[in-house]
Amino acid sequence: MNKLNNSSFEMIQDIIKDLELENLKGNSEVKSGLANLWSETVGDKISKFSRFIDILPNNSLIISCADSYVSNELYYNKDKILEIMKEKSEKLGIKINDIIFNYKDWKENT
């Protein structure tokens, strides 16, 4: 029986790190694309009080809102916003199923 070579084990770890970095790069590109897409869709006035935070595995966007009033207004127009976001995101190769508005995680830019 042959023993594992330390150099081959280190090569495998290097490959795993490279794959993880590629995945992170892909995630950051997707997230920045979705953040830009959000601000394009809702406009400058609303994007000052809301921002894209993350996308869940079930393809739901999490949008942080400044307060409950902004959250309620966006929720009221959710169907229109979701329709526009779906159209634009499909061109980028991203699928969106839902939008979740959250005002509890809002942090001001400092």
Secondary structure, DSSP 4 states (H G I P E B T S, - for coil): -PPPPHHHHHHHHHHHHHHHHHHHHHHHHHHHHHHHHHHHHHHHHHHTTEEEEEE-TTSEEEEEESSHHHHHHHHHTHHHHHHHHHHHHHHHT----EEEEESTT-----
